[in-house]
């Protein structure tokens, strides 16, 4: 049995866009409305999202649609 706690992983905007199927503008509009996870600054004007936050957001959308996470 694997009891190791998963390590947090940061993902960049391009991967977030690919995973959630929203364009950059839609993501930022939803963030401003409090409907999408906020990124963390990683330096040099760059940001990234916690993969677990994005996974949770996706799972919430699936639950709202009445579907279980795969």
C-alpha positions as CSV (number, residue, x, y, z in Angstrom):
1,X,0.0,0.0,0.0
2,X,1.4,3.4,-0.9
3,X,1.2,5.8,2.1
4,X,3.4,8.4,0.6
5,X,1.7,11.9,0.4
6,X,1.7,13.2,-3.2
7,X,4.0,16.2,-3.6
8,X,2.4,19.4,-4.9
9,X,2.9,20.0,-8.6
10,X,2.7,23.4,-10.3
11,X,1.3,23.5,-13.8
12,X,1.6,26.4,-16.3
13,X,-1.2,28.2,-18.1
14,X,-0.9,26.2,-21.3
15,X,-1.4,23.0,-19.4
16,X,-4.3,24.5,-17.5
17,X,-6.0,25.6,-20.7
18,X,-5.5,22.2,-22.2
19,X,-6.9,20.4,-19.2
20,X,-10.0,22.5,-18.6
21,X,-10.9,23.4,-22.2
22,X,-11.2,27.2,-21.5
23,X,-9.4,30.0,-23.2
24,X,-7.1,32.3,-21.3
25,X,-9.7,35.1,-21.2
26,X,-12.4,32.7,-19.8
27,X,-10.0,31.5,-17.1
28,X,-9.2,35.0,-16.0
29,X,-12.8,36.1,-16.1
30,X,-13.8,33.2,-13.9
31,X,-10.9,33.9,-11.5
32,X,-12.1,37.5,-11.2
33,X,-15.6,36.2,-10.4
34,X,-14.2,33.8,-7.8
35,X,-15.2,30.8,-9.9
36,X,-11.7,29.4,-10.8
37,X,-8.6,28.8,-8.7
38,X,-6.0,31.6,-8.5
39,X,-2.4,30.9,-9.6
40,X,0.7,31.4,-7.5
41,X,3.6,33.7,-8.6
42,X,6.7,31.7,-9.5
43,X,8.9,34.6,-10.4
44,X,9.8,36.7,-13.4
45,X,6.2,37.7,-13.9
46,X,5.2,34.1,-14.4
47,X,2.4,32.2,-12.6
48,X,1.4,28.6,-12.2
49,X,-1.5,26.7,-10.7
50,X,-1.4,23.9,-8.2
51,X,-2.4,20.8,-10.1
52,X,-4.5,19.7,-7.1
53,X,-6.6,22.9,-7.3
54,X,-7.2,22.4,-11.0
55,X,-8.1,18.7,-10.4
56,X,-10.5,19.8,-7.7
57,X,-12.1,22.4,-10.0
58,X,-12.6,19.7,-12.7
59,X,-14.1,17.2,-10.2
60,X,-16.5,19.9,-8.9
61,X,-17.7,20.5,-12.5
62,X,-18.2,16.8,-13.0
63,X,-20.1,16.5,-9.8
64,X,-22.4,19.4,-10.8
65,X,-23.0,17.5,-14.1
66,X,-23.8,14.3,-12.2
67,X,-20.7,12.5,-13.3
68,X,-18.1,10.8,-11.2
69,X,-14.4,11.5,-11.7
70,X,-12.6,8.9,-13.7
